[in-house]
Amino acid sequence: MLAQRALLRSAQRLTPKAPVSRAGKRFYSSPTEENAFIRERAAVKHHAAESAELWRKLSIYVALPAVIIFSANAYTLWNEHWEHVAHSTPMEERPQYEYLNIRAKAYPWGDGDKTLFWNDKHNYRKKE
């Protein structure tokens, strides 16, 4: 029985079969001529190309010059600011107002007088 089954299976495998066409006629699809869907997809593709070109031109001819102009303005303002700071009075001569640098208790770091974000170039407190 086992030998008969093996013989039948090998015979089935060895007999030539007609090639099966995987790409047969598709009866459920519409013809390839132009229809509403294809026209709509072409219109969407055309609109996307126009929009992409518009934004590319805006980026090159509007955004980049604006960034360059604003950067030059910021650079000039930065230099003017530091020229102004250079002519200001020294920190030791500035008035120490009572509402600045209020300390209820000492900070647990350093000498206890400077905040965590203290900067010696910009912050000053007169010792009393």
N, CA, C and O atoms as a GROMACS GRO file, in nm:
protein
  512
    1MET      N    1   0.081  -0.119   0.000
    1MET     CA    2   0.000   0.000   0.000
    1MET      C    3   0.086   0.126   0.000
    1MET      O    4   0.060   0.221  -0.074
    2LEU      N    5   0.188   0.125   0.082
    2LEU     CA    6   0.278   0.239   0.091
    2LEU      C    7   0.355   0.259  -0.040
    2LEU      O    8   0.378   0.371  -0.084
    3ALA      N    9   0.394   0.149  -0.102
    3ALA     CA   10   0.467   0.157  -0.227
    3ALA      C   11   0.377   0.209  -0.339
    3ALA      O   12   0.423   0.285  -0.425
    4GLN      N   13   0.251   0.169  -0.339
    4GLN     CA   14   0.158   0.217  -0.441
    4GLN      C   15   0.137   0.369  -0.428
    4GLN      O   16   0.136   0.442  -0.528
    5ARG      N   17   0.120   0.414  -0.306
    5ARG     CA   18   0.099   0.556  -0.285
    5ARG      C   19   0.222   0.636  -0.330
    5ARG      O   20   0.207   0.740  -0.394
    6ALA      N   21   0.341   0.589  -0.299
    6ALA     CA   22   0.463   0.657  -0.338
    6ALA      C   23   0.476   0.659  -0.490
    6ALA      O   24   0.519   0.759  -0.548
    7LEU      N   25   0.439   0.548  -0.555
    7LEU     CA   26   0.447   0.541  -0.700
    7LEU      C   27   0.349   0.639  -0.765
    7LEU      O   28   0.383   0.705  -0.863
    8LEU      N   29   0.228   0.649  -0.712
    8LEU     CA   30   0.129   0.743  -0.767
    8LEU      C   31   0.175   0.888  -0.752
    8LEU      O   32   0.161   0.968  -0.844
    9ARG      N   33   0.229   0.921  -0.636
    9ARG     CA   34   0.274   1.058  -0.613
    9ARG      C   35   0.390   1.094  -0.706
    9ARG      O   36   0.392   1.204  -0.762
   10SER      N   37   0.484   1.006  -0.722
   10SER     CA   38   0.596   1.037  -0.810
   10SER      C   39   0.550   1.047  -0.954
   10SER      O   40   0.603   1.127  -1.031
   11ALA      N   41   0.450   0.967  -0.993
   11ALA     CA   42   0.397   0.975  -1.129
   11ALA      C   43   0.326   1.109  -1.150
   11ALA      O   44   0.336   1.170  -1.256
   12GLN      N   45   0.255   1.153  -1.048
   12GLN     CA   46   0.188   1.282  -1.060
   12GLN      C   47   0.289   1.396  -1.072
   12GLN      O   48   0.266   1.492  -1.147
   13ARG      N   49   0.397   1.386  -1.002
   13ARG     CA   50   0.498   1.492  -1.007
   13ARG      C   51   0.571   1.493  -1.140
   13ARG      O   52   0.609   1.600  -1.188
   14LEU      N   53   0.591   1.379  -1.199
   14LEU     CA   54   0.670   1.370  -1.322
   14LEU      C   55   0.590   1.400  -1.447
   14LEU      O   56   0.649   1.433  -1.550
   15THR      N   57   0.460   1.388  -1.443
   15THR     CA   58   0.382   1.414  -1.564
   15THR      C   59   0.383   1.564  -1.595
   15THR      O   60   0.363   1.645  -1.504
   16PRO      N   61   0.406   1.600  -1.719
   16PRO     CA   62   0.409   1.742  -1.753
   16PRO      C   63   0.269   1.803  -1.746
   16PRO      O   64   0.170   1.743  -1.791
   17LYS      N   65   0.263   1.920  -1.691
   17LYS     CA   66   0.136   1.990  -1.678
   17LYS      C   67   0.136   2.108  -1.773
   17LYS      O   68   0.241   2.160  -1.811
   18ALA      N   69   0.019   2.149  -1.810
   18ALA     CA   70   0.007   2.268  -1.894
   18ALA      C   71   0.041   2.390  -1.808
   18ALA      O   72  -0.002   2.398  -1.693
   19PRO      N   73   0.118   2.484  -1.862
   19PRO     CA   74   0.154   2.601  -1.781
   19PRO      C   75   0.030   2.683  -1.746
   19PRO      O   76  -0.056   2.709  -1.829
   20VAL      N   77   0.025   2.722  -1.621
   20VAL     CA   78  -0.088   2.801  -1.572
   20VAL      C   79  -0.056   2.948  -1.594
   20VAL      O   80   0.047   2.998  -1.549
   21SER      N   81  -0.142   3.014  -1.663
   21SER     CA   82  -0.121   3.157  -1.689
   21SER      C   83  -0.166   3.235  -1.566
   21SER      O   84  -0.283   3.234  -1.529
   22ARG      N   85  -0.072   3.301  -1.504
   22ARG     CA   86  -0.103   3.378  -1.384
   22ARG      C   87  -0.167   3.513  -1.420
   22ARG      O   88  -0.247   3.566  -1.343
   23ALA      N   89  -0.133   3.566  -1.535
   23ALA     CA   90  -0.185   3.696  -1.574
   23ALA      C   91  -0.287   3.677  -1.685
   23ALA      O   92  -0.260   3.704  -1.802
   24GLY      N   93  -0.401   3.631  -1.648
   24GLY     CA   94  -0.508   3.611  -1.745
   24GLY      C   95  -0.584   3.739  -1.766
   24GLY      O   96  -0.545   3.845  -1.718
   25LYS      N   97  -0.693   3.730  -1.838
   25LYS     CA   98  -0.776   3.848  -1.864
   25LYS      C   99  -0.846   3.885  -1.735
   25LYS      O  100  -0.900   3.801  -1.664
   26ARG      N  101  -0.844   4.012  -1.707
   26ARG     CA  102  -0.908   4.063  -1.586
   26ARG      C  103  -1.047   4.113  -1.625
   26ARG      O  104  -1.062   4.222  -1.680
   27PHE      N  105  -1.145   4.032  -1.597
   27PHE     CA  106  -1.280   4.067  -1.636
   27PHE      C  107  -1.343   4.172  -1.544
   27PHE      O  108  -1.441   4.236  -1.581
   28TYR      N  109  -1.286   4.189  -1.427
   28TYR     CA  110  -1.345   4.280  -1.329
   28TYR      C  111  -1.292   4.422  -1.341
   28TYR      O  112  -1.340   4.511  -1.270
   29SER      N  113  -1.196   4.446  -1.427
   29SER     CA  114  -1.140   4.580  -1.440
   29SER      C  115  -1.196   4.649  -1.564
   29SER      O  116  -1.245   4.586  -1.657
   30SER      N  117  -1.187   4.780  -1.559
   30SER     CA  118  -1.237   4.857  -1.672
   30SER      C  119  -1.129   4.864  -1.780
   30SER      O  120  -1.013   4.833  -1.753
   31PRO      N  121  -1.166   4.902  -1.897
   31PRO     CA  122  -1.064   4.913  -2.003
   31PRO      C  123  -0.965   5.024  -1.971
   31PRO      O  124  -0.991   5.110  -1.887
   32THR      N  125  -0.852   5.022  -2.039
   32THR     CA  126  -0.744   5.117  -2.009
   32THR      C  127  -0.768   5.254  -2.068
   32THR      O  128  -0.686   5.343  -2.049
   33GLU      N  129  -0.877   5.273  -2.137
   33GLU     CA  130  -0.904   5.406  -2.191
   33GLU      C  131  -0.932   5.502  -2.077
   33GLU      O  132  -0.958   5.459  -1.964
   34GLU      N  133  -0.928   5.627  -2.105
   34GLU     CA  134  -0.940   5.730  -2.002
   34GLU      C  135  -1.082   5.734  -1.946
   34GLU      O  136  -1.180   5.736  -2.020
   35ASN      N  137  -1.090   5.734  -1.813
   35ASN     CA  138  -1.220   5.747  -1.747
   35ASN      C  139  -1.209   5.857  -1.642
   35ASN      O  140  -1.106   5.923  -1.632
   36ALA      N  141  -1.312   5.877  -1.563
   36ALA     CA  142  -1.317   5.987  -1.467
   36ALA      C  143  -1.208   5.973  -1.360
   36ALA      O  144  -1.146   6.071  -1.322
   37PHE      N  145  -1.185   5.852  -1.314
   37PHE     CA  146  -1.084   5.830  -1.210
   37PHE      C  147  -0.945   5.867  -1.260
   37PHE      O  148  -0.869   5.935  -1.191
   38ILE      N  149  -0.912   5.822  -1.380
   38ILE     CA  150  -0.780   5.850  -1.436
   38ILE      C  151  -0.763   6.000  -1.460
   38ILE      O  152  -0.656   6.055  -1.435
   39ARG      N  153  -0.869   6.067  -1.508
   39ARG     CA  154  -0.862   6.212  -1.528
   39ARG      C  155  -0.842   6.284  -1.394
   39ARG      O  156  -0.764   6.379  -1.385
   40GLU      N  157  -0.913   6.238  -1.291
   40GLU     CA  158  -0.899   6.302  -1.159
   40GLU      C  159  -0.758   6.283  -1.104
   40GLU      O  160  -0.699   6.377  -1.051
   41ARG      N  161  -0.703   6.164  -1.116
   41ARG     CA  162  -0.567   6.138  -1.067
   41ARG      C  163  -0.465   6.222  -1.144
   41ARG      O  164  -0.369   6.272  -1.084
   42ALA      N  165  -0.484   6.239  -1.273
   42ALA     CA  166  -0.393   6.322  -1.352
   42ALA      C  167  -0.403   6.468  -1.309
   42ALA      O  168  -0.303   6.539  -1.303
   43ALA      N  169  -0.526   6.514  -1.278
   43ALA     CA  170  -0.543   6.651  -1.233
   43ALA      C  171  -0.477   6.673  -1.097
   43ALA      O  172  -0.415   6.776  -1.073
   44VAL      N  173  -0.490   6.575  -1.008
   44VAL     CA  174  -0.427   6.585  -0.876
   44VAL      C  175  -0.274   6.588  -0.891
   44VAL      O  176  -0.207   6.666  -0.824
   45LYS      N  177  -0.222   6.505  -0.977
   45LYS     CA  178  -0.078   6.501  -1.000
   45LYS      C  179  -0.028   6.633  -1.058
   45LYS      O  180   0.077   6.683  -1.019
   46HIS      N  181  -0.104   6.691  -1.151
   46HIS     CA  182  -0.067   6.819  -1.211
   46HIS      C  183  -0.072   6.930  -1.106
   46HIS      O  184   0.017   7.015  -1.100
   47HIS      N  185  -0.175   6.930  -1.023
   47HIS     CA  186  -0.188   7.031  -0.917
   47HIS      C  187  -0.073   7.018  -0.816
   47HIS      O  188  -0.019   7.119  -0.771
   48ALA      N  189  -0.036   6.896  -0.781
   48ALA     CA  190   0.074   6.875  -0.686
   48ALA      C  191   0.205   6.926  -0.745
   48ALA      O  192   0.286   6.985  -0.673
   49ALA      N  193   0.226   6.905  -0.872
   49ALA     CA  194   0.349   6.955  -0.936
   49ALA      C  195   0.352   7.107  -0.935
   49ALA      O  196   0.457   7.167  -0.910
   50GLU      N  197   0.238   7.170  -0.964
   50GLU     CA  198   0.232   7.317  -0.962
   50GLU      C  199   0.255   7.371  -0.821
   50GLU      O  200   0.327   7.469  -0.803
   51SER      N  201   0.194   7.307  -0.722
   51SER     CA  202   0.211   7.353  -0.584
   51SER      C  203   0.355   7.337  -0.537
   51SER      O  204   0.410   7.425  -0.470
   52ALA      N  205   0.416   7.226  -0.571
   52ALA     CA  206   0.555   7.204  -0.532
   52ALA      C  207   0.646   7.309  -0.595
   52ALA      O  208   0.738   7.359  -0.530
   53GLU      N  209   0.621   7.342  -0.720
   53GLU     CA  210   0.702   7.442  -0.788
   53GLU      C  211   0.682   7.581  -0.725
   53GLU      O  212   0.777   7.657  -0.710
   54LEU      N  213   0.556   7.612  -0.687
   54LEU     CA  214   0.529   7.740  -0.621
   54LEU      C  215   0.606   7.751  -0.490
   54LEU      O  216   0.669   7.853  -0.464
   55TRP      N  217   0.601   7.646  -0.407
   55TRP     CA  218   0.670   7.653  -0.278
   55TRP      C  219   0.821   7.651  -0.294
   55TRP      O  220   0.893   7.709  -0.212
   56ARG      N  221   0.871   7.586  -0.398
   56ARG     CA  222   1.015   7.590  -0.423
   56ARG      C  223   1.057   7.732  -0.457
   56ARG      O  224   1.159   7.781  -0.407
   57LYS      N  225   0.980   7.800  -0.542
   57LYS     CA  226   1.013   7.938  -0.580
   57LYS      C  227   1.000   8.031  -0.460
   57LYS      O  228   1.083   8.120  -0.441
   58LEU      N  229   0.896   8.012  -0.378
   58LEU     CA  230   0.880   8.095  -0.258
   58LEU      C  231   0.998   8.077  -0.163
   58LEU      O  232   1.048   8.173  -0.106
   59SER      N  233   1.042   7.954  -0.148
   59SER     CA  234   1.154   7.928  -0.058
   59SER      C  235   1.283   7.993  -0.107
   59SER      O  236   1.358   8.050  -0.028
   60ILE      N  237   1.306   7.984  -0.237
   60ILE     CA  238   1.431   8.038  -0.291
   60ILE      C  239   1.428   8.190  -0.302
   60ILE      O  240   1.524   8.256  -0.263
   61TYR      N  241   1.319   8.245  -0.354
   61TYR     CA  242   1.317   8.388  -0.386
   61TYR      C  243   1.258   8.477  -0.277
   61TYR      O  244   1.272   8.599  -0.284
   62VAL      N  245   1.192   8.419  -0.175
   62VAL     CA  246   1.134   8.501  -0.069
   62VAL      C  247   1.198   8.467   0.067
   62VAL      O  248   1.246   8.556   0.137
   63ALA      N  249   1.197   8.339   0.102
   63ALA     CA  250   1.242   8.300   0.236
   63ALA      C  251   1.392   8.321   0.256
   63ALA      O  252   1.434   8.377   0.357
   64LEU      N  253   1.472   8.277   0.162
   64LEU     CA  254   1.618   8.291   0.178
   64LEU      C  255   1.663   8.437   0.185
   64LEU      O  256   1.742   8.470   0.272
   65PRO      N  257   1.615   8.526   0.096
   65PRO     CA  258   1.654   8.667   0.111
   65PRO      C  259   1.604   8.727   0.243
   65PRO      O  260   1.673   8.808   0.303
   66ALA      N  261   1.484   8.686   0.287
   66ALA     CA  262   1.433   8.738   0.414
   66ALA      C  263   1.522   8.694   0.530
   66ALA      O  264   1.550   8.773   0.620
   67VAL      N  265   1.565   8.570   0.528
   67VAL     CA  266   1.655   8.521   0.634
   67VAL      C  267   1.786   8.598   0.632
   67VAL      O  268   1.838   8.633   0.738
   68ILE      N  269   1.839   8.625   0.515
   68ILE     CA  270   1.965   8.699   0.505
   68ILE      C  271   1.948   8.842   0.555
   68ILE      O  272   2.033   8.893   0.628
   69ILE      N  273   1.839   8.908   0.517
   69ILE     CA  274   1.816   9.045   0.561
   69ILE      C  275   1.796   9.052   0.712
   69ILE      O  276   1.853   9.137   0.779
   70PHE      N  277   1.715   8.961   0.766
   70PHE     CA  278   1.690   8.962   0.910
   70PHE      C  279   1.815   8.926   0.989
   70PHE      O  280   1.836   8.976   1.099
   71SER      N  281   1.899   8.838   0.934
   71SER     CA  282   2.025   8.804   1.001
   71SER      C  283   2.118   8.924   1.005
   71SER      O  284   2.184   8.948   1.106
   72ALA      N  285   2.124   9.000   0.897
   72ALA     CA  286   2.208   9.120   0.894
   72ALA      C  287   2.156   9.223   0.995
   72ALA      O  288   2.236   9.288   1.063
   73ASN      N  289   2.024   9.237   1.006
   73ASN     CA  290   1.964   9.328   1.102
   73ASN      C  291   1.997   9.284   1.246
   73ASN      O  292   2.034   9.367   1.329
   74ALA      N  293   1.983   9.157   1.273
   74ALA     CA  294   2.013   9.106   1.407
   74ALA      C  295   2.160   9.126   1.442
   74ALA      O  296   2.192   9.160   1.556
   75TYR      N  297   2.248   9.106   1.346
   75TYR     CA  298   2.391   9.125   1.369
   75TYR      C  299   2.421   9.272   1.403
   75TYR      O  300   2.500   9.300   1.493
   76THR      N  301   2.358   9.365   1.329
   76THR     CA  302   2.380   9.508   1.357
   76THR      C  303   2.328   9.544   1.496
   76THR      O  304   2.394   9.615   1.571
   77LEU      N  305   2.209   9.496   1.530
   77LEU     CA  306   2.154   9.525   1.662
   77LEU      C  307   2.241   9.467   1.773
   77LEU      O  308   2.258   9.529   1.878
   78TRP      N  309   2.295   9.350   1.750
   78TRP     CA  310   2.382   9.284   1.848
   78TRP      C  311   2.506   9.372   1.873
   78TRP      O  312   2.545   9.395   1.988
   79ASN      N  313   2.567   9.418   1.766
   79ASN     CA  314   2.686   9.503   1.780
   79ASN      C  315   2.653   9.635   1.847
   79ASN      O  316   2.730   9.683   1.931
   80GLU      N  317   2.540   9.697   1.812
   80GLU     CA  318   2.499   9.821   1.876
   80GLU      C  319   2.476   9.801   2.025
   80GLU      O  320   2.510   9.887   2.106
   81HIS      N  321   2.418   9.688   2.060
   81HIS     CA  322   2.392   9.661   2.202
   81HIS      C  323   2.523   9.653   2.280
   81HIS      O  324   2.534   9.711   2.388
   82TRP      N  325   2.620   9.582   2.226
   82TRP     CA  326   2.745   9.566   2.301
   82TRP      C  327   2.827   9.695   2.303
   82TRP      O  328   2.905   9.718   2.396
   83GLU      N  329   2.811   9.780   2.202
   83GLU     CA  330   2.874   9.912   2.209
   83GLU      C  331   2.810   9.995   2.319
   83GLU      O  332   2.879  10.067   2.391
   84HIS      N  333   2.678   9.985   2.334
   84HIS     CA  334   2.607  10.056   2.440
   84HIS      C  335   2.650  10.004   2.577
   84HIS      O  336   2.672  10.083   2.669
   85VAL      N  337   2.662   9.873   2.592
   85VAL     CA  338   2.702   9.814   2.720
   85VAL      C  339   2.843   9.856   2.757
   85VAL      O  340   2.874   9.875   2.874
   86ALA      N  341   2.930   9.871   2.658
   86ALA     CA  342   3.068   9.911   2.684
   86ALA      C  343   3.076  10.053   2.743
   86ALA      O  344   3.168  10.083   2.818
   87HIS      N  345   2.980  10.138   2.709
   87HIS     CA  346   2.981  10.276   2.759
   87HIS      C  347   2.901  10.295   2.887
   87HIS      O  348   2.896  10.407   2.939
   88SER      N  349   2.839  10.191   2.939
   88SER     CA  350   2.758  10.206   3.060
   88SER      C  351   2.849  10.216   3.183
   88SER      O  352   2.970  10.191   3.175
   89THR      N  353   2.791  10.254   3.294
   89THR     CA  354   2.869  10.271   3.418
   89THR      C  355   2.914  10.135   3.471
   89THR      O  356   2.847  10.035   3.447
   90PRO      N  357   3.023  10.130   3.541
   90PRO     CA  358   3.068  10.003   3.598
   90PRO      C  359   2.966   9.948   3.698
   90PRO      O  360   2.888  10.024   3.756
   91MET      N  361   2.967   9.819   3.716
   91MET     CA  362   2.868   9.756   3.804
   91MET      C  363   2.879   9.805   3.948
   91MET      O  364   2.777   9.815   4.017
   92GLU      N  365   2.998   9.836   3.994
   92GLU     CA  366   3.016   9.878   4.132
   92GLU      C  367   2.949  10.014   4.158
   92GLU      O  368   2.911  10.042   4.271
   93GLU      N  369   2.935  10.098   4.054
   93GLU     CA  370   2.876  10.231   4.071
   93GLU      C  371   2.725  10.233   4.049
   93GLU      O  372   2.663  10.336   4.074
   94ARG      N  373   2.666  10.126   4.006
   94ARG     CA  374   2.522  10.123   3.982
   94ARG      C  375   2.449  10.118   4.116
   94ARG      O  376   2.500  10.062   4.213
   95PRO      N  377   2.330  10.176   4.122
   95PRO     CA  378   2.256  10.174   4.249
   95PRO      C  379   2.208  10.033   4.283
   95PRO      O  380   2.168   9.956   4.196
   96GLN      N  381   2.211  10.003   4.413
   96GLN     CA  382   2.163   9.874   4.461
   96GLN      C  383   2.023   9.897   4.518
   96GLN      O  384   2.009   9.946   4.630
   97TYR      N  385   1.921   9.861   4.442
   97TYR     CA  386   1.784   9.883   4.487
   97TYR      C  387   1.744   9.777   4.588
   97TYR      O  388   1.793   9.664   4.584
   98GLU      N  389   1.656   9.814   4.679
   98GLU     CA  390   1.620   9.723   4.790
   98GLU      C  391   1.540   9.603   4.742
   98GLU      O  392   1.538   9.500   4.811
   99TYR      N  393   1.476   9.612   4.627
   99TYR     CA  394   1.395   9.500   4.578
   99TYR      C  395   1.476   9.402   4.492
   99TYR      O  396   1.422   9.301   4.448
  100LEU      N  397   1.603   9.432   4.468
  100LEU     CA  398   1.688   9.340   4.392
  100LEU      C  399   1.766   9.251   4.486
  100LEU      O  400   1.807   9.294   4.594
  101ASN      N  401   1.787   9.128   4.446
  101ASN     CA  402   1.871   9.032   4.519
  101ASN      C  403   1.826   9.014   4.664
  101ASN      O  404   1.909   9.016   4.754
  102ILE      N  405   1.697   8.995   4.686
  102ILE     CA  406   1.646   8.970   4.821
  102ILE      C  407   1.685   8.828   4.862
  102ILE      O  408   1.664   8.733   4.786
  103ARG      N  409   1.743   8.815   4.981
  103ARG     CA  410   1.784   8.683   5.033
  103ARG      C  411   1.717   8.661   5.168
  103ARG      O  412   1.747   8.732   5.263
  104ALA      N  413   1.627   8.564   5.178
  104ALA     CA  414   1.565   8.530   5.306
  104ALA      C  415   1.658   8.437   5.384
  104ALA      O  416   1.667   8.445   5.507
  105LYS      N  417   1.725   8.349   5.311
  105LYS     CA  418   1.824   8.262   5.374
  105LYS      C  419   1.931   8.229   5.270
  105LYS      O  420   1.910   8.248   5.150
  106ALA      N  421   2.041   8.180   5.314
  106ALA     CA  422   2.154   8.152   5.224
  106ALA      C  423   2.124   8.029   5.138
  106ALA      O  424   2.056   7.935   5.179
  107TYR      N  425   2.178   8.034   5.016
  107TYR     CA  426   2.165   7.918   4.927
  107TYR      C  427   2.258   7.807   4.975
  107TYR      O  428   2.362   7.836   5.033
  108PRO      N  429   2.222   7.682   4.953
  108PRO     CA  430   2.305   7.571   5.003
  108PRO      C  431   2.430   7.544   4.919
  108PRO      O  432   2.497   7.443   4.943
  109TRP      N  433   2.464   7.627   4.823
  109TRP     CA  434   2.584   7.606   4.742
  109TRP      C  435   2.670   7.732   4.743
  109TRP      O  436   2.622   7.842   4.770
  110GLY      N  437   2.796   7.713   4.712
  110GLY     CA  438   2.890   7.825   4.703
  110GLY      C  439   2.897   7.904   4.833
  110GLY      O  440   2.898   7.846   4.942
  111ASP      N  441   2.904   8.037   4.820
  111ASP     CA  442   2.911   8.121   4.939
  111ASP      C  443   2.773   8.150   4.997
  111ASP      O  444   2.763   8.221   5.097
  112GLY      N  445   2.666   8.097   4.936
  112GLY     CA  446   2.530   8.114   4.986
  112GLY      C  447   2.464   8.242   4.939
  112GLY      O  448   2.347   8.265   4.971
  113ASP      N  449   2.535   8.326   4.864
  113ASP     CA  450   2.481   8.455   4.822
  113ASP      C  451   2.440   8.455   4.675
  113ASP      O  452   2.357   8.537   4.634
  114LYS      N  453   2.496   8.367   4.595
  114LYS     CA  454   2.471   8.369   4.452
  114LYS      C  455   2.369   8.262   4.414
  114LYS      O  456   2.372   8.150   4.464
  115THR      N  457   2.278   8.302   4.323
  115THR     CA  458   2.176   8.208   4.278
  115THR      C  459   2.240   8.100   4.190
  115THR      O  460   2.359   8.107   4.159
  116LEU      N  461   2.160   8.003   4.152
  116LEU     CA  462   2.211   7.895   4.069
  116LEU      C  463   2.252   7.946   3.931
  116LEU      O  464   2.342   7.890   3.868
  117PHE      N  465   2.187   8.051   3.882
  117PHE     CA  466   2.215   8.104   3.749
  117PHE      C  467   2.295   8.235   3.757
  117PHE      O  468   2.283   8.318   3.667
  118TRP      N  469   2.372   8.253   3.857
  118TRP     CA  470   2.449   8.376   3.876
  118TRP      C  471   2.558   8.385   3.772
  118TRP      O  472   2.626   8.286   3.743
  119ASN      N  473   2.576   8.505   3.716
  119ASN     CA  474   2.681   8.529   3.617
  119ASN      C  475   2.756   8.654   3.662
  119ASN      O  476   2.697   8.761   3.670
  120ASP      N  477   2.883   8.641   3.692
  120ASP     CA  478   2.960   8.753   3.746
  120ASP      C  479   2.975   8.868   3.647
  120ASP      O  480   3.000   8.981   3.688
  121LYS      N  481   2.961   8.840   3.517
  121LYS     CA  482   2.972   8.948   3.419
  121LYS      C  483   2.847   9.036   3.418
  121LYS      O  484   2.855   9.154   3.384
  122HIS      N  485   2.733   8.981   3.453
  122HIS     CA  486   2.607   9.054   3.441
  122HIS      C  487   2.538   9.081   3.575
  122HIS      O  488   2.459   9.174   3.585
  123ASN      N  489   2.567   9.003   3.675
  123ASN     CA  490   2.503   9.020   3.805
  123ASN      C  491   2.602   9.078   3.904
  123ASN      O  492   2.720   9.045   3.903
  124TYR      N  493   2.550   9.166   3.990
  124TYR     CA  494   2.636   9.227   4.092
  124TYR      C  495   2.553   9.252   4.217
  124TYR      O  496   2.436   9.291   4.209
  125ARG      N  497   2.613   9.230   4.331
  125ARG     CA  498   2.547   9.260   4.456
  125ARG      C  499   2.649   9.326   4.547
  125ARG      O  500   2.756   9.271   4.573
  126LYS      N  501   2.613   9.445   4.594
  126LYS     CA  502   2.705   9.515   4.684
  126LYS      C  503   2.705   9.446   4.820
  126LYS      O  504   2.600   9.410   4.873
  127LYS      N  505   2.822   9.428   4.874
  127LYS     CA  506   2.835   9.371   5.009
  127LYS      C  507   2.806   9.481   5.111
  127LYS      O  508   2.858   9.592   5.100
  128GLU      N  509   2.724   9.450   5.208
  128GLU     CA  510   2.690   9.551   5.310
  128GLU      C  511   2.754   9.521   5.442
  128GLU      O  512   2.736   9.595   5.538
   0.00000   0.00000   0.00000
